[in-house]
Amino acid sequence: MAGSSWQAGGDRDRFEEAYRAGVVAEAGPTEGLAAGREVARAAPAEVVALRGCVLTPDVPIDDGYVVVGLDGRIAAVQPEPPQGVRVRETGGVILPGLIDLHGHPEFNVFAAWEPPRLFTNRYQWRGSDLYQALVRDPQNRLLEALPGGTQLRYAEVRALAGGTTAIQGASGRTRSADEALVRNVDLRIFGEHKARSMIDLPSAGSRDFDRLQQILAAIDAGEVTAFYLHLAEGRADDQRSQREFDRLVEFGALTPATVLVHGCALTREQLGQVADAGAKLVWSPQSNLRLYGETTRAADALEVGVAVGLGADWLPSGSTSLLAELKVAARALAAQGHQPDPRQIVAMVTGTAARIAGLDDHLGALRPGRPADVLVLERHHDDPWENVLAADPSWVELVMVDGDLTYGRADWVAELAEDTGRLEPLVAWGKRMLLDNSYRARPEGAPPPTLAQLRTDLIAQYPQVGPIFA
């Protein structure tokens, strides 16, 4: 969401450097990452089966079991009780960890914001004094005072607390050298870096145009399978936003790998071109509605066959969690005259999201052999898909990433974990939880700070830090 302004004297500020590095630079070298990975601190002590209503891509298994092996992978998804395996009765809804396909995680430390007026496009509010005071100045202060990974790790804990296990948009500059606590879909993931991101579509001859050409060449060569690009973020009658699509086509950048972020000003005809090209769309309705008073023609996108994913964007104008964004999306679609099956909306943050990200061989569905990225929610509705739409972070019972008991009810995690010595006790919406914030990919590095220390460090520089459990 950030702009490209310059400070007086011609020096680019820390905000600009950090932000552009995150979306332009490729992921760094990975030698030793996989080999040096530590055993998860909260790994289950034995093979465990979670019992509840299991959401598969096709039908729910109302009384099913997800068996998680010691290798961090799903061993089985079945309706029959597994033999010789510890069973954890959940009474809940079990589904894949949620995938947030559009965000700016580092900015999720800032206070939530409701703009005092509406804007025409993203360039207008990015150049405002309000934005300078709200985001840019505090971000420069945090980057000056704190280690690069502080904001991202805090944001990753926020994501876990809302059931999200994979995110898009983390800055390569502000993340630490260690592998992330939550998967970053456009950085290195599953040993590869096959996604790229840019904030703005560059103009011909601009400093980022060469980078765009490099990305397009990598797409042609099959080296990049997802290219995230903010496009047409503004009101439907804003000509500047509308013209961006024509430039995208002119540059040859509408490809099967292209993932358009926002697309608020796109017409139904343009969305048809997106579908014909095999490109995809990521929608952030809450942020759009707050900033512009309107949002993307998502109903048209679905009707013409565009694959649509969801992203919570960022805390200053977006939703507090991806679960909250699901509710906004359902209401916005209804307002556009589209009444989707609830499972279609849930797919926007699970199976469809994984396909958009080019990661549907790994994420988005509970299948044997896949990484055990698992979310368990309290069950309060007979229809399990409606249950997911109605859920909020207080309903989160357990989150597993790669089989790690990353965040969950204290009694469950204490029962299942091999070692709870490094886990951090929390109270989340009245529930006692345990958090595994100790994960790091490079054993020689210092352990990450606790959530309590992250919060203390952030508040010392920015007292209004947005709370996680609120």
N, C-alpha and C positions, 0 to 999 in steps of 0.2 A: 504494500500500500504506500510505500515511501516514495518521495519525489527525488529530484536530482538538482537541488538548489546548492548554491555555493556561498560560503561565508565571505565577508568583506576581506579584501586582500588576495582573493583568488585561491585560498587554501580550502580544500574539501574537508568538511568536518568529520569527526569520528563516526557519527551516525551514517553519513554517506558512504564512507569507506567500508564499514562493517556490513551495511545492508547490500551494497552492490557486490561485495565479495561473496555473499551468501547465495546470490541468485545467478551470478555470472561464472564464477570460478568452478572448475571441476572438483570433485572430491579428491582429497589428497591421497598420497601413497598408502597402500594397505599391507605392505609386507609385515608379516608377523601378527596381523590382527586376528585371523582365525586361529593360528597356532597358539597365540598368547592369551586366548580367552580364558578367564577364570571360570571355575565351576560356580554356578549361581548359588548365592548364599542361602536362598530359601528354596532350594530344590526339594521336591517331595522325597521323603525317606524311602519310599517304595512306590511301586506302580499303584496308581489310584484311579478310581472310577467315580466321576461326578454323575449323580442321578438326578434327573429332573425332566422338564419338557425340553427336548433337544430340537433346535431349529436346523433342519437340513435345507439345502437349496430347493428341494421339491416339496416336502411335506414335513410337518412337525412330528416328532416321535413323542407322544404325550408322556409316556413313562419310559424314558430312554437312558442310555449310559454313554458317556464319553470317557474312554479309557486313555489315560496319559502315561506314557512309558518313561523310564528313567533317562532316556535319550532326549527328552524334551519334545517328543513328537506324539501325535495322536496315534494310538495303537488300534483303536476300534471305536466305531459309533454304531450302537446296536440297541434293539429293544429288549434283549434278554440279559439277565444279570450275568456279569462275567464271573468266572470261577477262579477262586484263589486270589482275589484282588480286594484290597481295602475299598469300601464304598463310602463315599460322602453323600449322604442325603442332603439335597439342597432345597427341595420344595419350590425351586425357582425355574426360570427360563434360561437355558444354556444356549449361547450363540457365539459366533466368531467375534473376536475383538474388533471394535469399530475402527474404521479407516477415515480419517479427516483429510480430505483431498485439497483443502485450501486453507492455509493459515500462515500466520507470522508469529510463531510461538514465543519468540523473545519479547514481543510486545504484550503478551498476556500477563505480564507483571503489573501493568498499568491499571489504573482504576477504570471501571466501566463508565461509559460516556454516552449521553444522549444529546446530539447537537442542538443548539438553539435555533438553527434554521436549516433549510434544505439547500442542497448544492446541485449544480448542473452536471458536473462530471468530477472525476477523481482529481483532475488537475486543479480544479478550483479550490477544493478544501485542502489539498496538499500545499498550496501556496498561501494559506491563511495564517494569520497570527494565532488563531485558536490551535491549529495543528502544531505550530512551533512551541506553544506553551504546554500543550497536552502531551506530546510525544517526543518531538525532536530534542528539545532542551533536556528533559529528564533522561532520554536515552543517551545523549552525549555524556551526561554526568555519570551514569551507570557504567558506560564503557570506559570512562577515564578511571573510575575508582575500583572496579571489581574484575576478577578473572573472567575470561571470555565465556566460560560455560555456565556461569551462575544463573543467568536469566533462563537459559534453555532448560537446565535441570529443574528449576522451579516450575517452568511451564510443562515439562514432561510429567511431573507429579500431578499437576492440575489435570492433564489429559488422562492419566491413569484413574484418577478419582472419578472421572466421568465415563470410564469404560473404553477409552480410546487407546489402542495399542500401536497405531501407526499414524504418522502425520506427514504433511507436505509443507515445505516452506521454511524449514529451519535454516538459519544462516550458517554457511560454512565457516565464517570468521568467528562467530560468537560461540559455536559449539566447541567442546574440548576435543583433544586428540583421541580420546577414548570413544569407543562405539557408544551410541546413544542408549539411554534407558528405554525409550520408546522408539520404535523403528521409524526412520526417516525415509520416505519412499522416493524422494528425488536426490538423496545423497547415496552413500554406499549401502547396499542392502543385499543380503544373501550372497555376499562376495563379489557383487558387480555394481557398476555405476552406469545404468542404462537410461537414466532420466536427466533432463536439463530443465532449467527454469530461467525465465526472464520476467522482469516487472513490466516493462513497456515495450511495445513494438517499435524498434528504432526506425528512423528515417534513413533513406539512402544517403550514404556518405557520412553518417554520424559515427561516433566512436564505437558504438555497439553493433554496427551493421556487419562488420567482419565476423563478430562472434555469432550473429544470427546465421551467416553463411556457413560457418563451421558446424553449427548444430544441424542445419539442413543437410549438409554433406554426410554427417554422421548418421542421420536418419536414413538417407539413401543407402548407406553402406550396412544398415542393420545394426549399427552400434548403439543407437539411441532408439528406444521404443516408446518413450513418453516425453513430450515437450510442453511444459506448463507455461502459459503466457497470459498475462492480464490483457483483456481486450474488450473494447466497447463498454467500459464501465462508466455509465452515466445515464441520464434520462433518455427515453426513447426518441425524443424530438431534438436531441443534442447532435448537431451536425458533426462536430469533431469526433465524437464517439462513433457515429455511423460510418465515417470515412475510414476508420481504422480497419474495418473488415475488407474494404476494397484494396487497401495497401497490403494486407495480409495475403490476399489472393494474388496480387501483382508480384509480390516477392516469392511466390511459390511456396509459401509457408503453411498453406492449408493442406495438411498431410494426414495419413492415418494415425500418426504418432502425436499430432497436435491436440493439446488439451486446453481449451479456451476457458479462462477463469473469468467469471461474472457474465459477460456477454449481455448486459442489460439492454443495450440499444439495438440488438440484432432483431431484424424482422423475421417473420415466418419464412419468407423466401430465402433469406440468408441462412437460417437454421436448416432449411432443406439442403443448401449447398454444403453445410457442415456435415449433415448426415450422408450425403452422396460421397463426400471425400473420406468418410470413415473416421473423421475427427470426433472429439468428445467435448463435453461441457461440464464444468464444475460450478455449482450454484451456491451462493451465500445470501439467502433472502433476507435474513435479519439485518445484516450490515447494509444491504442495498436499500431496504425500506427506511432505515434510520437516516441514511445519508442523502437519498434522492427522492424518497416518498413513493417509490415504485421499484419493481424488481424484474428480473429476466422473464421472458415469455416461456417459462419452463413447461407449461402445458403444451404449447406449440412444439417445443423441442421433443417432448416425449411422443407426440402424435406423428411427427415426421420421421421418427426413428433415431434420434440422437441419444447416445448413452449419456445419462446425467448422474453425476455424483454430487455429494454435498460437502461443504466446508464451513466451519464456524467462523472463519476469517480471523478476527482478532478481538480481544476483549473490549478495547475502546468503543467499537460500534457494533460488534457482532454478538453472538450468543455466548453465554457463560460456559456452555458445553455443547458437544455434538448432539447429545440427547435433547437439549433444548432446541437446537436447530431443526431437528426432525419435526417438532411440533409446528414451528413456523412454516416449514416447507409444506406440511399437510394443509395448513390453513391457506397458504398462498395458492396452492394448486386448486383448492376448492373455490377460492375467489376468482380464479381464472376459468372456472367451469369444468374442471377436470377432477374426477373422483377416482383416484387410483386405488388399487388393492393395497392395503397396508404393507403387504410384503414387498411391493414395488418400492415403497419409500425406505423400508429397512434395507433393501438391496442397495440403495444409493450410498450406504455407509458400510456395506459388507461385500457381497458378490460383485455387483456392478462396479463398485469403487475399485476392487482388486483388478477387474478387467481393464478399467480405464488406466490404472497405474501400470499395466503390463505385468502384474504380479499374481494373476489368477491361478498359476501353478503352485503358489505358496500360501496365499492369504484369501480371506473372504468366504471360506466355507470350512465346515468341520468334516474333514475327510481323513481316513487312515493314511499315515505317512507324512502328513503335513505338520509344520511347526504348531505346537499347542499354544496358539494365541486364542485364549478362551475368556469369555465374559459370562458371569452368572448374575442375573437380576432377580430381585424379589418378584414373586408372581401375585398380581392383584386382579387380573382379568382372565376370563376363560379363553379368549382368543389370544394366543401367545404373541402374534404379530402386533395386535393392538396394545398388548402389554409393553412391548418395546417402545411403541410410540408414546405411551403414557408415562414411561419411566423418567426419573430424574436421577442425578448422582447419588441421592440418599438411598436409592434402591440397589446400588451396586453392592454385591456380596463378595465377589471374588474376581480378580483379574490375573490371568496368567499370560506371560510372554515367553515363548519358547520353553514352556513347561515350568518356568520360574513362578513361584507363588508371590507375584510382585506386589499385590495390594489386595487385602481381603479382611474378612472378619477375623478378629483376633483368636476366637476359639477354634475356627476352622484351620487357620494357618498354623497355630500352635500344635494342633493335632496331626497335621499332615507334614510339616516341614522337618527336614533332617536337622536343621540348626536354626534357632531363632535368635541367637546371641547378637547379631548385628541388625536386627529388625527394629524399626522405630515405631513405638506405640502412638496412635493418634485417636482422637475422638472426632468422628465425621457424622454430622447431623444426628448426634445422640448415640451412634454406634461405635463400639470400640473396634478399631482396625489396627492392622500391622502393615507397615510399608517396608519393602526391600529397596532402599535407595543406595545400596552398597555396590551395585553392579558396575564393573569396569572391564574393559576389554584388554587392557595392558597391565599385567600384574605389577610391573615395576613402578607404576604411578601411585600417587597418594590416593587413598580412598576418598570418594566424594564426600562433601560435608552433609550432615543431616539436614532434613527439611527445616528443623528449628534454626540451624545455623544459616541456611540460605535465606530464610525469612528475616533473621536478624541483620544480616549483611545488606539485604535489599532495603529494608526499612530505614537503616542508618543513612542511606543516600536518597531514598524516596519514600517518605513516611506513608504515602497514600497507596502503597502496594495493594493490588487487588487480592482479596482473600480467596483461598481455594474452597474452603468448606463453609460457604455462605449462600 
